[in-house]
């Protein structure tokens, strides 16, 4: 969040709940009515981010986490 805030100049006044699932399939199994390609979701009105990151996709997960957190900030 510090990196995103420094880059965008945006901050949130409330904490963001970040839920990380073991992989994208686990995440998809936990939600309803999302496309099969979804790897992460932001519920900006509720300051919630969910993402599925498997151990072999840590770099992708970091980028996707930043992407989803940006949805909450914007």
N, CA, C, O and CB atoms as a CASP TS submission, in Angstrom:
PFRMAT TS
TARGET T0000
AUTHOR 0000-0000-0000
METHOD Language model
MODEL 1
PARENT N/A
ATOM      1  N   UNK     1       0.816  -1.182   0.000  1.00  0.00           N
ATOM      2  CA  UNK     1       0.000   0.000   0.000  1.00  0.00           C
ATOM      3  C   UNK     1       0.866   1.254   0.000  1.00  0.00           C
ATOM      4  O   UNK     1       0.522   2.250  -0.637  1.00  0.00           O
ATOM      5  CB  UNK     1      -0.931  -0.007   1.192  1.00  0.00           C
ATOM      6  N   UNK     2       1.972   1.206   0.703  1.00  0.00           N
ATOM      7  CA  UNK     2       2.843   2.379   0.731  1.00  0.00           C
ATOM      8  C   UNK     2       3.360   2.690  -0.668  1.00  0.00           C
ATOM      9  O   UNK     2       3.384   3.851  -1.075  1.00  0.00           O
ATOM     10  CB  UNK     2       4.020   2.159   1.698  1.00  0.00           C
ATOM     11  N   UNK     3       3.775   1.655  -1.412  1.00  0.00           N
ATOM     12  CA  UNK     3       4.259   1.860  -2.779  1.00  0.00           C
ATOM     13  C   UNK     3       3.160   2.417  -3.672  1.00  0.00           C
ATOM     14  O   UNK     3       3.391   3.354  -4.436  1.00  0.00           O
ATOM     15  CB  UNK     3       4.792   0.547  -3.362  1.00  0.00           C
ATOM     16  N   UNK     4       1.956   1.839  -3.578  1.00  0.00           N
ATOM     17  CA  UNK     4       0.838   2.331  -4.392  1.00  0.00           C
ATOM     18  C   UNK     4       0.476   3.763  -4.028  1.00  0.00           C
ATOM     19  O   UNK     4       0.214   4.581  -4.910  1.00  0.00           O
ATOM     20  CB  UNK     4      -0.385   1.427  -4.221  1.00  0.00           C
ATOM     21  N   UNK     5       0.458   4.065  -2.761  1.00  0.00           N
ATOM     22  CA  UNK     5       0.122   5.422  -2.323  1.00  0.00           C
ATOM     23  C   UNK     5       1.163   6.423  -2.808  1.00  0.00           C
ATOM     24  O   UNK     5       0.818   7.520  -3.247  1.00  0.00           O
ATOM     25  CB  UNK     5       0.007   5.481  -0.792  1.00  0.00           C
ATOM     26  N   UNK     6       2.431   6.047  -2.730  1.00  0.00           N
ATOM     27  CA  UNK     6       3.490   6.932  -3.210  1.00  0.00           C
ATOM     28  C   UNK     6       3.389   7.144  -4.716  1.00  0.00           C
ATOM     29  O   UNK     6       3.614   8.250  -5.208  1.00  0.00           O
ATOM     30  CB  UNK     6       4.863   6.363  -2.851  1.00  0.00           C
ATOM     31  N   UNK     7       3.054   6.097  -5.438  1.00  0.00           N
ATOM     32  CA  UNK     7       2.969   6.178  -6.899  1.00  0.00           C
ATOM     33  C   UNK     7       1.727   6.932  -7.367  1.00  0.00           C
ATOM     34  O   UNK     7       1.787   7.678  -8.345  1.00  0.00           O
ATOM     35  CB  UNK     7       2.972   4.782  -7.498  1.00  0.00           C
ATOM     36  N   UNK     8       0.602   6.744  -6.676  1.00  0.00           N
ATOM     37  CA  UNK     8      -0.653   7.332  -7.138  1.00  0.00           C
ATOM     38  C   UNK     8      -1.068   8.582  -6.363  1.00  0.00           C
ATOM     39  O   UNK     8      -1.865   9.383  -6.851  1.00  0.00           O
ATOM     40  CB  UNK     8      -1.743   6.313  -7.047  1.00  0.00           C
ATOM     41  N   UNK     9      -0.530   8.744  -5.165  1.00  0.00           N
ATOM     42  CA  UNK     9      -0.952   9.853  -4.319  1.00  0.00           C
ATOM     43  C   UNK     9      -2.275   9.585  -3.617  1.00  0.00           C
ATOM     44  O   UNK     9      -2.830  10.481  -2.981  1.00  0.00           O
ATOM     45  CB  UNK     9      -1.061  11.107  -5.139  1.00  0.00           C
ATOM     46  N   UNK    10      -2.785   8.367  -3.726  1.00  0.00           N
ATOM     47  CA  UNK    10      -4.070   8.005  -3.136  1.00  0.00           C
ATOM     48  C   UNK    10      -3.870   7.192  -1.871  1.00  0.00           C
ATOM     49  O   UNK    10      -2.937   6.398  -1.758  1.00  0.00           O
ATOM     50  CB  UNK    10      -4.921   7.223  -4.136  1.00  0.00           C
ATOM     51  N   UNK    11      -4.769   7.409  -0.923  1.00  0.00           N
ATOM     52  CA  UNK    11      -4.764   6.648   0.331  1.00  0.00           C
ATOM     53  C   UNK    11      -6.208   6.318   0.688  1.00  0.00           C
ATOM     54  O   UNK    11      -7.142   6.967   0.218  1.00  0.00           O
ATOM     55  CB  UNK    11      -4.064   7.450   1.491  1.00  0.00           C
ATOM     56  N   UNK    12      -6.371   5.319   1.510  1.00  0.00           N
ATOM     57  CA  UNK    12      -7.690   4.991   2.022  1.00  0.00           C
ATOM     58  C   UNK    12      -7.734   5.320   3.501  1.00  0.00           C
ATOM     59  O   UNK    12      -6.740   5.173   4.213  1.00  0.00           O
ATOM     60  CB  UNK    12      -8.034   3.504   1.776  1.00  0.00           C
ATOM     61  N   UNK    13      -8.891   5.767   3.955  1.00  0.00           N
ATOM     62  CA  UNK    13      -9.020   6.114   5.366  1.00  0.00           C
ATOM     63  C   UNK    13      -9.419   4.908   6.208  1.00  0.00           C
ATOM     64  O   UNK    13      -9.378   4.958   7.437  1.00  0.00           O
ATOM     65  CB  UNK    13     -10.040   7.230   5.542  1.00  0.00           C
ATOM     66  N   UNK    14      -9.809   3.814   5.533  1.00  0.00           N
ATOM     67  CA  UNK    14     -10.219   2.594   6.239  1.00  0.00           C
ATOM     68  C   UNK    14      -9.264   1.459   5.895  1.00  0.00           C
ATOM     69  O   UNK    14      -8.661   1.469   4.822  1.00  0.00           O
ATOM     70  CB  UNK    14     -11.680   2.204   5.874  1.00  0.00           C
ATOM     71  N   UNK    15      -9.115   0.496   6.770  1.00  0.00           N
ATOM     72  CA  UNK    15      -8.292  -0.678   6.444  1.00  0.00           C
ATOM     73  C   UNK    15      -8.901  -1.449   5.271  1.00  0.00           C
ATOM     74  O   UNK    15     -10.113  -1.425   5.060  1.00  0.00           O
ATOM     75  CB  UNK    15      -8.151  -1.605   7.679  1.00  0.00           C
ATOM     76  N   UNK    16      -8.053  -2.121   4.527  1.00  0.00           N
ATOM     77  CA  UNK    16      -8.489  -2.986   3.429  1.00  0.00           C
ATOM     78  C   UNK    16      -8.315  -4.426   3.884  1.00  0.00           C
ATOM     79  O   UNK    16      -7.233  -4.828   4.312  1.00  0.00           O
ATOM     80  CB  UNK    16      -7.681  -2.704   2.105  1.00  0.00           C
ATOM     81  N   UNK    17      -9.386  -5.194   3.788  1.00  0.00           N
ATOM     82  CA  UNK    17      -9.313  -6.618   4.101  1.00  0.00           C
ATOM     83  C   UNK    17      -8.830  -7.356   2.866  1.00  0.00           C
ATOM     84  O   UNK    17      -9.446  -7.264   1.804  1.00  0.00           O
ATOM     85  CB  UNK    17     -10.693  -7.167   4.576  1.00  0.00           C
ATOM     86  N   UNK    18      -7.734  -8.086   2.997  1.00  0.00           N
ATOM     87  CA  UNK    18      -7.143  -8.837   1.892  1.00  0.00           C
ATOM     88  C   UNK    18      -7.233 -10.325   2.223  1.00  0.00           C
ATOM     89  O   UNK    18      -6.666 -10.789   3.213  1.00  0.00           O
ATOM     90  CB  UNK    18      -5.657  -8.402   1.635  1.00  0.00           C
ATOM     91  N   UNK    19      -7.949 -11.059   1.384  1.00  0.00           N
ATOM     92  CA  UNK    19      -8.115 -12.498   1.563  1.00  0.00           C
ATOM     93  C   UNK    19      -7.349 -13.205   0.457  1.00  0.00           C
ATOM     94  O   UNK    19      -7.624 -12.997  -0.725  1.00  0.00           O
ATOM     95  CB  UNK    19      -9.625 -12.907   1.552  1.00  0.00           C
ATOM     96  N   UNK    20      -6.388 -14.041   0.836  1.00  0.00           N
ATOM     97  CA  UNK    20      -5.564 -14.762  -0.133  1.00  0.00           C
ATOM     98  C   UNK    20      -5.891 -16.247  -0.040  1.00  0.00           C
ATOM     99  O   UNK    20      -5.741 -16.871   1.010  1.00  0.00           O
ATOM    100  CB  UNK    20      -4.041 -14.509   0.117  1.00  0.00           C
ATOM    101  N   UNK    21      -6.339 -16.790  -1.156  1.00  0.00           N
ATOM    102  CA  UNK    21      -6.646 -18.214  -1.261  1.00  0.00           C
ATOM    103  C   UNK    21      -5.426 -18.956  -1.796  1.00  0.00           C
ATOM    104  O   UNK    21      -4.528 -18.350  -2.381  1.00  0.00           O
ATOM    105  CB  UNK    21      -7.877 -18.452  -2.177  1.00  0.00           C
ATOM    106  N   UNK    22      -5.400 -20.267  -1.592  1.00  0.00           N
ATOM    107  CA  UNK    22      -4.248 -21.095  -1.962  1.00  0.00           C
ATOM    108  C   UNK    22      -3.964 -21.081  -3.452  1.00  0.00           C
ATOM    109  O   UNK    22      -2.816 -21.260  -3.860  1.00  0.00           O
ATOM    110  CB  UNK    22      -4.469 -22.513  -1.513  1.00  0.00           C
ATOM    111  N   UNK    23      -4.977 -20.875  -4.268  1.00  0.00           N
ATOM    112  CA  UNK    23      -4.805 -20.748  -5.717  1.00  0.00           C
ATOM    113  C   UNK    23      -6.079 -20.149  -6.299  1.00  0.00           C
ATOM    114  O   UNK    23      -7.063 -19.947  -5.587  1.00  0.00           O
ATOM    115  CB  UNK    23      -4.482 -22.134  -6.379  1.00  0.00           C
ATOM    116  N   UNK    24      -6.055 -19.868  -7.587  1.00  0.00           N
ATOM    117  CA  UNK    24      -7.214 -19.218  -8.203  1.00  0.00           C
ATOM    118  C   UNK    24      -8.450 -20.105  -8.176  1.00  0.00           C
ATOM    119  O   UNK    24      -9.565 -19.597  -8.057  1.00  0.00           O
ATOM    120  CB  UNK    24      -6.896 -18.832  -9.635  1.00  0.00           C
ATOM    121  N   UNK    25      -8.278 -21.413  -8.282  1.00  0.00           N
ATOM    122  CA  UNK    25      -9.444 -22.294  -8.248  1.00  0.00           C
ATOM    123  C   UNK    25     -10.129 -22.250  -6.880  1.00  0.00           C
ATOM    124  O   UNK    25     -11.357 -22.221  -6.805  1.00  0.00           O
ATOM    125  CB  UNK    25      -9.032 -23.735  -8.588  1.00  0.00           C
ATOM    126  N   UNK    26      -9.352 -22.246  -5.812  1.00  0.00           N
ATOM    127  CA  UNK    26      -9.931 -22.118  -4.471  1.00  0.00           C
ATOM    128  C   UNK    26     -10.708 -20.808  -4.339  1.00  0.00           C
ATOM    129  O   UNK    26     -11.788 -20.778  -3.750  1.00  0.00           O
ATOM    130  CB  UNK    26      -8.826 -22.191  -3.398  1.00  0.00           C
ATOM    131  N   UNK    27     -10.150 -19.725  -4.891  1.00  0.00           N
ATOM    132  CA  UNK    27     -10.822 -18.445  -4.835  1.00  0.00           C
ATOM    133  C   UNK    27     -12.133 -18.496  -5.617  1.00  0.00           C
ATOM    134  O   UNK    27     -13.169 -18.046  -5.126  1.00  0.00           O
ATOM    135  CB  UNK    27      -9.912 -17.342  -5.379  1.00  0.00           C
ATOM    136  N   UNK    28     -12.090 -19.041  -6.825  1.00  0.00           N
ATOM    137  CA  UNK    28     -13.305 -19.130  -7.652  1.00  0.00           C
ATOM    138  C   UNK    28     -14.372 -19.989  -6.991  1.00  0.00           C
ATOM    139  O   UNK    28     -15.563 -19.702  -7.108  1.00  0.00           O
ATOM    140  CB  UNK    28     -12.970 -19.697  -9.033  1.00  0.00           C
ATOM    141  N   UNK    29     -13.955 -21.036  -6.301  1.00  0.00           N
ATOM    142  CA  UNK    29     -14.901 -21.903  -5.605  1.00  0.00           C
ATOM    143  C   UNK    29     -15.620 -21.166  -4.464  1.00  0.00           C
ATOM    144  O   UNK    29     -16.721 -21.545  -4.064  1.00  0.00           O
ATOM    145  CB  UNK    29     -14.175 -23.132  -5.057  1.00  0.00           C
ATOM    146  N   UNK    30     -14.987 -20.121  -3.955  1.00  0.00           N
ATOM    147  CA  UNK    30     -15.536 -19.394  -2.814  1.00  0.00           C
ATOM    148  C   UNK    30     -16.489 -18.267  -3.223  1.00  0.00           C
ATOM    149  O   UNK    30     -17.170 -17.701  -2.367  1.00  0.00           O
ATOM    150  CB  UNK    30     -14.409 -18.826  -1.988  1.00  0.00           C
ATOM    151  N   UNK    31     -16.549 -17.934  -4.514  1.00  0.00           N
ATOM    152  CA  UNK    31     -17.394 -16.824  -4.954  1.00  0.00           C
ATOM    153  C   UNK    31     -18.395 -17.305  -5.996  1.00  0.00           C
ATOM    154  O   UNK    31     -18.252 -18.385  -6.569  1.00  0.00           O
ATOM    155  CB  UNK    31     -16.535 -15.677  -5.525  1.00  0.00           C
ATOM    156  N   UNK    32     -19.395 -16.491  -6.225  1.00  0.00           N
ATOM    157  CA  UNK    32     -20.432 -16.823  -7.198  1.00  0.00           C
ATOM    158  C   UNK    32     -20.409 -15.848  -8.375  1.00  0.00           C
ATOM    159  O   UNK    32     -20.068 -14.676  -8.221  1.00  0.00           O
ATOM    160  CB  UNK    32     -21.814 -16.813  -6.530  1.00  0.00           C
ATOM    161  N   UNK    33     -20.771 -16.346  -9.530  1.00  0.00           N
ATOM    162  CA  UNK    33     -21.030 -15.516 -10.711  1.00  0.00           C
ATOM    163  C   UNK    33     -19.843 -14.686 -11.192  1.00  0.00           C
ATOM    164  O   UNK    33     -20.013 -13.522 -11.554  1.00  0.00           O
ATOM    165  CB  UNK    33     -22.158 -14.604 -10.424  1.00  0.00           C
ATOM    166  N   UNK    34     -18.665 -15.258 -11.200  1.00  0.00           N
ATOM    167  CA  UNK    34     -17.487 -14.575 -11.742  1.00  0.00           C
ATOM    168  C   UNK    34     -16.953 -15.367 -12.924  1.00  0.00           C
ATOM    169  O   UNK    34     -17.068 -16.592 -12.953  1.00  0.00           O
ATOM    170  CB  UNK    34     -16.387 -14.401 -10.655  1.00  0.00           C
ATOM    171  N   UNK    35     -16.370 -14.680 -13.898  1.00  0.00           N
ATOM    172  CA  UNK    35     -15.816 -15.386 -15.066  1.00  0.00           C
ATOM    173  C   UNK    35     -14.714 -16.364 -14.665  1.00  0.00           C
ATOM    174  O   UNK    35     -14.040 -16.164 -13.655  1.00  0.00           O
ATOM    175  CB  UNK    35     -15.266 -14.379 -16.083  1.00  0.00           C
ATOM    176  N   UNK    36     -14.536 -17.400 -15.442  1.00  0.00           N
ATOM    177  CA  UNK    36     -13.536 -18.418 -15.158  1.00  0.00           C
ATOM    178  C   UNK    36     -12.103 -17.920 -15.193  1.00  0.00           C
ATOM    179  O   UNK    36     -11.212 -18.569 -14.645  1.00  0.00           O
ATOM    180  CB  UNK    36     -13.682 -19.524 -16.120  1.00  0.00           C
ATOM    181  N   UNK    37     -11.867 -16.787 -15.823  1.00  0.00           N
ATOM    182  CA  UNK    37     -10.504 -16.261 -15.931  1.00  0.00           C
ATOM    183  C   UNK    37     -10.111 -15.391 -14.736  1.00  0.00           C
ATOM    184  O   UNK    37      -8.963 -14.955 -14.651  1.00  0.00           O
ATOM    185  CB  UNK    37     -10.365 -15.457 -17.209  1.00  0.00           C
ATOM    186  N   UNK    38     -11.030 -15.132 -13.820  1.00  0.00           N
ATOM    187  CA  UNK    38     -10.772 -14.225 -12.697  1.00  0.00           C
ATOM    188  C   UNK    38      -9.692 -14.788 -11.778  1.00  0.00           C
ATOM    189  O   UNK    38      -9.772 -15.933 -11.333  1.00  0.00           O
ATOM    190  CB  UNK    38     -12.062 -13.973 -11.901  1.00  0.00           C
ATOM    191  N   UNK    39      -8.677 -13.958 -11.500  1.00  0.00           N
ATOM    192  CA  UNK    39      -7.620 -14.349 -10.579  1.00  0.00           C
ATOM    193  C   UNK    39      -7.650 -13.570  -9.285  1.00  0.00           C
ATOM    194  O   UNK    39      -7.029 -13.957  -8.295  1.00  0.00           O
ATOM    195  CB  UNK    39      -6.290 -14.179 -11.228  1.00  0.00           C
ATOM    196  N   UNK    40      -8.389 -12.452  -9.301  1.00  0.00           N
ATOM    197  CA  UNK    40      -8.525 -11.611  -8.131  1.00  0.00           C
ATOM    198  C   UNK    40      -9.709 -10.688  -8.310  1.00  0.00           C
ATOM    199  O   UNK    40     -10.120 -10.405  -9.435  1.00  0.00           O
ATOM    200  CB  UNK    40      -7.246 -10.811  -7.877  1.00  0.00           C
ATOM    201  N   UNK    41     -10.253 -10.222  -7.217  1.00  0.00           N
ATOM    202  CA  UNK    41     -11.406  -9.321  -7.257  1.00  0.00           C
ATOM    203  C   UNK    41     -11.270  -8.249  -6.195  1.00  0.00           C
ATOM    204  O   UNK    41     -10.738  -8.486  -5.110  1.00  0.00           O
ATOM    205  CB  UNK    41     -12.717 -10.098  -7.063  1.00  0.00           C
ATOM    206  N   UNK    42     -11.761  -7.066  -6.528  1.00  0.00           N
ATOM    207  CA  UNK    42     -11.816  -5.979  -5.564  1.00  0.00           C
ATOM    208  C   UNK    42     -13.273  -5.585  -5.366  1.00  0.00           C
ATOM    209  O   UNK    42     -14.007  -5.364  -6.329  1.00  0.00           O
ATOM    210  CB  UNK    42     -10.964  -4.763  -6.034  1.00  0.00           C
ATOM    211  N   UNK    43     -13.670  -5.502  -4.132  1.00  0.00           N
ATOM    212  CA  UNK    43     -14.985  -4.992  -3.765  1.00  0.00           C
ATOM    213  C   UNK    43     -14.736  -3.645  -3.103  1.00  0.00           C
ATOM    214  O   UNK    43     -14.700  -3.526  -1.878  1.00  0.00           O
ATOM    215  CB  UNK    43     -15.776  -5.990  -2.807  1.00  0.00           C
ATOM    216  N   UNK    44     -14.564  -2.631  -3.950  1.00  0.00           N
ATOM    217  CA  UNK    44     -14.100  -1.324  -3.504  1.00  0.00           C
ATOM    218  C   UNK    44     -15.039  -0.670  -2.491  1.00  0.00           C
ATOM    219  O   UNK    44     -14.579   0.007  -1.572  1.00  0.00           O
ATOM    220  CB  UNK    44     -13.930  -0.417  -4.690  1.00  0.00           C
ATOM    221  N   UNK    45     -16.346  -0.865  -2.648  1.00  0.00           N
ATOM    222  CA  UNK    45     -17.298  -0.260  -1.717  1.00  0.00           C
ATOM    223  C   UNK    45     -17.159  -0.807  -0.303  1.00  0.00           C
ATOM    224  O   UNK    45     -17.602  -0.180   0.659  1.00  0.00           O
ATOM    225  CB  UNK    45     -18.709  -0.482  -2.208  1.00  0.00           C
ATOM    226  N   UNK    46     -16.545  -1.974  -0.182  1.00  0.00           N
ATOM    227  CA  UNK    46     -16.399  -2.632   1.116  1.00  0.00           C
ATOM    228  C   UNK    46     -14.941  -2.762   1.563  1.00  0.00           C
ATOM    229  O   UNK    46     -14.661  -3.365   2.599  1.00  0.00           O
ATOM    230  CB  UNK    46     -17.032  -3.999   1.065  1.00  0.00           C
ATOM    231  N   UNK    47     -13.999  -2.190   0.769  1.00  0.00           N
ATOM    232  CA  UNK    47     -12.563  -2.273   1.065  1.00  0.00           C
ATOM    233  C   UNK    47     -12.103  -3.722   1.239  1.00  0.00           C
ATOM    234  O   UNK    47     -11.406  -4.060   2.196  1.00  0.00           O
ATOM    235  CB  UNK    47     -12.237  -1.470   2.327  1.00  0.00           C
ATOM    236  N   UNK    48     -12.509  -4.560   0.297  1.00  0.00           N
ATOM    237  CA  UNK    48     -12.151  -5.979   0.324  1.00  0.00           C
ATOM    238  C   UNK    48     -11.483  -6.358  -0.985  1.00  0.00           C
ATOM    239  O   UNK    48     -11.943  -5.978  -2.061  1.00  0.00           O
ATOM    240  CB  UNK    48     -13.398  -6.863   0.574  1.00  0.00           C
ATOM    241  N   UNK    49     -10.398  -7.108  -0.887  1.00  0.00           N
ATOM    242  CA  UNK    49      -9.715  -7.694  -2.041  1.00  0.00           C
ATOM    243  C   UNK    49      -9.584  -9.182  -1.786  1.00  0.00           C
ATOM    244  O   UNK    49      -9.192  -9.603  -0.698  1.00  0.00           O
ATOM    245  CB  UNK    49      -8.311  -7.033  -2.288  1.00  0.00           C
ATOM    246  N   UNK    50      -9.916  -9.979  -2.798  1.00  0.00           N
ATOM    247  CA  UNK    50      -9.676 -11.422  -2.706  1.00  0.00           C
ATOM    248  C   UNK    50      -8.838 -11.829  -3.906  1.00  0.00           C
ATOM    249  O   UNK    50      -8.988 -11.290  -5.003  1.00  0.00           O
ATOM    250  CB  UNK    50     -11.023 -12.233  -2.653  1.00  0.00           C
ATOM    251  N   UNK    51      -7.955 -12.788  -3.676  1.00  0.00           N
ATOM    252  CA  UNK    51      -7.043 -13.222  -4.731  1.00  0.00           C
ATOM    253  C   UNK    51      -6.627 -14.663  -4.455  1.00  0.00           C
ATOM    254  O   UNK    51      -6.547 -15.089  -3.303  1.00  0.00           O
ATOM    255  CB  UNK    51      -5.795 -12.287  -4.818  1.00  0.00           C
ATOM    256  N   UNK    52      -6.369 -15.393  -5.507  1.00  0.00           N
ATOM    257  CA  UNK    52      -5.846 -16.747  -5.387  1.00  0.00           C
ATOM    258  C   UNK    52      -4.413 -16.783  -5.870  1.00  0.00           C
ATOM    259  O   UNK    52      -4.150 -16.516  -7.043  1.00  0.00           O
ATOM    260  CB  UNK    52      -6.707 -17.745  -6.176  1.00  0.00           C
ATOM    261  N   UNK    53      -3.485 -17.107  -4.993  1.00  0.00           N
ATOM    262  CA  UNK    53      -2.056 -17.108  -5.347  1.00  0.00           C
ATOM    263  C   UNK    53      -1.449 -18.446  -4.957  1.00  0.00           C
ATOM    264  O   UNK    53      -1.319 -18.756  -3.773  1.00  0.00           O
ATOM    265  CB  UNK    53      -1.298 -15.937  -4.645  1.00  0.00           C
ATOM    266  N   UNK    54      -1.083 -19.224  -5.943  1.00  0.00           N
ATOM    267  CA  UNK    54      -0.398 -20.478  -5.641  1.00  0.00           C
ATOM    268  C   UNK    54       1.084 -20.197  -5.414  1.00  0.00           C
ATOM    269  O   UNK    54       1.599 -19.192  -5.906  1.00  0.00           O
ATOM    270  CB  UNK    54      -0.595 -21.512  -6.787  1.00  0.00           C
ATOM    271  N   UNK    55       1.774 -21.056  -4.685  1.00  0.00           N
ATOM    272  CA  UNK    55       3.183 -20.820  -4.359  1.00  0.00           C
ATOM    273  C   UNK    55       4.082 -20.630  -5.584  1.00  0.00           C
ATOM    274  O   UNK    55       5.099 -19.942  -5.500  1.00  0.00           O
ATOM    275  CB  UNK    55       3.701 -21.966  -3.544  1.00  0.00           C
ATOM    276  N   UNK    56       3.721 -21.223  -6.704  1.00  0.00           N
ATOM    277  CA  UNK    56       4.564 -21.077  -7.896  1.00  0.00           C
ATOM    278  C   UNK    56       4.214 -19.826  -8.709  1.00  0.00           C
ATOM    279  O   UNK    56       4.763 -19.626  -9.793  1.00  0.00           O
ATOM    280  CB  UNK    56       4.432 -22.313  -8.776  1.00  0.00           C
ATOM    281  N   UNK    57       3.308 -18.984  -8.202  1.00  0.00           N
ATOM    282  CA  UNK    57       2.898 -17.771  -8.915  1.00  0.00           C
ATOM    283  C   UNK    57       3.038 -16.515  -8.052  1.00  0.00           C
ATOM    284  O   UNK    57       2.232 -15.591  -8.166  1.00  0.00           O
ATOM    285  CB  UNK    57       1.459 -17.909  -9.388  1.00  0.00           C
ATOM    286  N   UNK    58       4.037 -16.480  -7.209  1.00  0.00           N
ATOM    287  CA  UNK    58       4.203 -15.365  -6.279  1.00  0.00           C
ATOM    288  C   UNK    58       4.382 -14.038  -7.013  1.00  0.00           C
ATOM    289  O   UNK    58       3.771 -13.042  -6.624  1.00  0.00           O
ATOM    290  CB  UNK    58       5.397 -15.618  -5.366  1.00  0.00           C
ATOM    291  N   UNK    59       5.196 -13.996  -8.056  1.00  0.00           N
ATOM    292  CA  UNK    59       5.399 -12.732  -8.784  1.00  0.00           C
ATOM    293  C   UNK    59       4.098 -12.246  -9.407  1.00  0.00           C
ATOM    294  O   UNK    59       3.763 -11.065  -9.316  1.00  0.00           O
ATOM    295  CB  UNK    59       6.470 -12.902  -9.875  1.00  0.00           C
ATOM    296  N   UNK    60       3.362 -13.165 -10.045  1.00  0.00           N
ATOM    297  CA  UNK    60       2.061 -12.810 -10.611  1.00  0.00           C
ATOM    298  C   UNK    60       1.146 -12.314  -9.496  1.00  0.00           C
ATOM    299  O   UNK    60       0.433 -11.326  -9.673  1.00  0.00           O
ATOM    300  CB  UNK    60       1.422 -14.024 -11.349  1.00  0.00           C
ATOM    301  N   UNK    61       1.161 -12.984  -8.364  1.00  0.00           N
ATOM    302  CA  UNK    61       0.305 -12.615  -7.246  1.00  0.00           C
ATOM    303  C   UNK    61       0.596 -11.211  -6.733  1.00  0.00           C
ATOM    304  O   UNK    61      -0.332 -10.473  -6.402  1.00  0.00           O
ATOM    305  CB  UNK    61       0.466 -13.608  -6.127  1.00  0.00           C
ATOM    306  N   UNK    62       1.842 -10.839  -6.663  1.00  0.00           N
ATOM    307  CA  UNK    62       2.202  -9.495  -6.206  1.00  0.00           C
ATOM    308  C   UNK    62       1.676  -8.437  -7.164  1.00  0.00           C
ATOM    309  O   UNK    62       1.137  -7.418  -6.732  1.00  0.00           O
ATOM    310  CB  UNK    62       3.723  -9.366  -6.061  1.00  0.00           C
ATOM    311  N   UNK    63       1.831  -8.673  -8.462  1.00  0.00           N
ATOM    312  CA  UNK    63       1.324  -7.725  -9.456  1.00  0.00           C
ATOM    313  C   UNK    63      -0.199  -7.642  -9.399  1.00  0.00           C
ATOM    314  O   UNK    63      -0.768  -6.551  -9.458  1.00  0.00           O
ATOM    315  CB  UNK    63       1.780  -8.131 -10.868  1.00  0.00           C
ATOM    316  N   UNK    64      -0.851  -8.783  -9.286  1.00  0.00           N
ATOM    317  CA  UNK    64      -2.306  -8.818  -9.251  1.00  0.00           C
ATOM    318  C   UNK    64      -2.836  -8.193  -7.969  1.00  0.00           C
ATOM    319  O   UNK    64      -3.856  -7.505  -7.988  1.00  0.00           O
ATOM    320  CB  UNK    64      -2.807 -10.251  -9.384  1.00  0.00           C
ATOM    321  N   UNK    65      -2.165  -8.423  -6.879  1.00  0.00           N
ATOM    322  CA  UNK    65      -2.555  -7.800  -5.615  1.00  0.00           C
ATOM    323  C   UNK    65      -2.512  -6.283  -5.750  1.00  0.00           C
ATOM    324  O   UNK    65      -3.450  -5.597  -5.341  1.00  0.00           O
ATOM    325  CB  UNK    65      -1.633  -8.266  -4.464  1.00  0.00           C
ATOM    326  N   UNK    66      -1.435  -5.756  -6.318  1.00  0.00           N
ATOM    327  CA  UNK    66      -1.321  -4.313  -6.524  1.00  0.00           C
ATOM    328  C   UNK    66      -2.449  -3.807  -7.433  1.00  0.00           C
ATOM    329  O   UNK    66      -3.025  -2.747  -7.188  1.00  0.00           O
ATOM    330  CB  UNK    66       0.057  -3.962  -7.132  1.00  0.00           C
ATOM    331  N   UNK    67      -2.751  -4.569  -8.471  1.00  0.00           N
ATOM    332  CA  UNK    67      -3.825  -4.202  -9.403  1.00  0.00           C
ATOM    333  C   UNK    67      -5.165  -4.125  -8.662  1.00  0.00           C
ATOM    334  O   UNK    67      -5.896  -3.145  -8.815  1.00  0.00           O
ATOM    335  CB  UNK    67      -3.910  -5.227 -10.571  1.00  0.00           C
ATOM    336  N   UNK    68      -5.489  -5.122  -7.879  1.00  0.00           N
ATOM    337  CA  UNK    68      -6.763  -5.143  -7.167  1.00  0.00           C
ATOM    338  C   UNK    68      -6.826  -4.062  -6.084  1.00  0.00           C
ATOM    339  O   UNK    68      -7.870  -3.439  -5.891  1.00  0.00           O
ATOM    340  CB  UNK    68      -6.991  -6.518  -6.543  1.00  0.00           C
ATOM    341  N   UNK    69      -5.733  -3.842  -5.390  1.00  0.00           N
ATOM    342  CA  UNK    69      -5.702  -2.777  -4.384  1.00  0.00           C
ATOM    343  C   UNK    69      -5.913  -1.405  -5.038  1.00  0.00           C
ATOM    344  O   UNK    69      -6.522  -0.521  -4.435  1.00  0.00           O
ATOM    345  CB  UNK    69      -4.361  -2.803  -3.616  1.00  0.00           C
ATOM    346  N   UNK    70      -5.417  -1.226  -6.255  1.00  0.00           N
ATOM    347  CA  UNK    70      -5.622   0.032  -6.973  1.00  0.00           C
ATOM    348  C   UNK    70      -7.102   0.265  -7.241  1.00  0.00           C
ATOM    349  O   UNK    70      -7.565   1.404  -7.181  1.00  0.00           O
ATOM    350  CB  UNK    70      -4.839   0.035  -8.292  1.00  0.00           C
ATOM    351  N   UNK    71      -7.854  -0.798  -7.536  1.00  0.00           N
ATOM    352  CA  UNK    71      -9.298  -0.649  -7.710  1.00  0.00           C
ATOM    353  C   UNK    71      -9.929  -0.059  -6.449  1.00  0.00           C
ATOM    354  O   UNK    71     -10.815   0.791  -6.540  1.00  0.00           O
ATOM    355  CB  UNK    71      -9.945  -2.008  -8.049  1.00  0.00           C
ATOM    356  N   UNK    72      -9.489  -0.494  -5.299  1.00  0.00           N
ATOM    357  CA  UNK    72     -10.044   0.019  -4.046  1.00  0.00           C
ATOM    358  C   UNK    72      -9.656   1.494  -3.861  1.00  0.00           C
ATOM    359  O   UNK    72     -10.484   2.298  -3.433  1.00  0.00           O
ATOM    360  CB  UNK    72      -9.546  -0.831  -2.841  1.00  0.00           C
ATOM    361  N   UNK    73      -8.427   1.849  -4.174  1.00  0.00           N
ATOM    362  CA  UNK    73      -7.973   3.223  -4.008  1.00  0.00           C
ATOM    363  C   UNK    73      -8.680   4.176  -4.950  1.00  0.00           C
ATOM    364  O   UNK    73      -9.025   5.294  -4.570  1.00  0.00           O
ATOM    365  CB  UNK    73      -6.485   3.307  -4.222  1.00  0.00           C
ATOM    366  N   UNK    74      -8.893   3.736  -6.170  1.00  0.00           N
ATOM    367  CA  UNK    74      -9.494   4.625  -7.180  1.00  0.00           C
ATOM    368  C   UNK    74     -10.989   4.648  -7.010  1.00  0.00           C
ATOM    369  O   UNK    74     -11.685   5.334  -7.759  1.00  0.00           O
ATOM    370  CB  UNK    74      -9.129   4.177  -8.612  1.00  0.00           C
TER
END
